[in-house]
Amino acid sequence: MKSKNSSELLDFERDVPTTENDILALRRVRTLTQMDLKAYIRFLESFGSPPASQLRAKRGPAGPKPFEL
């Protein structure tokens, strides 16, 4: 299988339309500071997680037989 040799250059004005709001949002994101590891872990913990017993009780995928090596 071969790909065609003809390729067209990407025209950002035509192919990637952006609005003024898009540009403002990108500029805001660029100025944000990165989180350190502790802040990132606190962020993840804010979502909460189900108790381990609930995770263990969850059924796995059904199949004709268990996987064996």
Secondary structure, DSSP 4 states (H G I P E B T S, - for coil): ----S------HHHHS---HHHHHHHHHHHHSPPPPHHHHHHHHHTT----HHHHHHS-----SS----
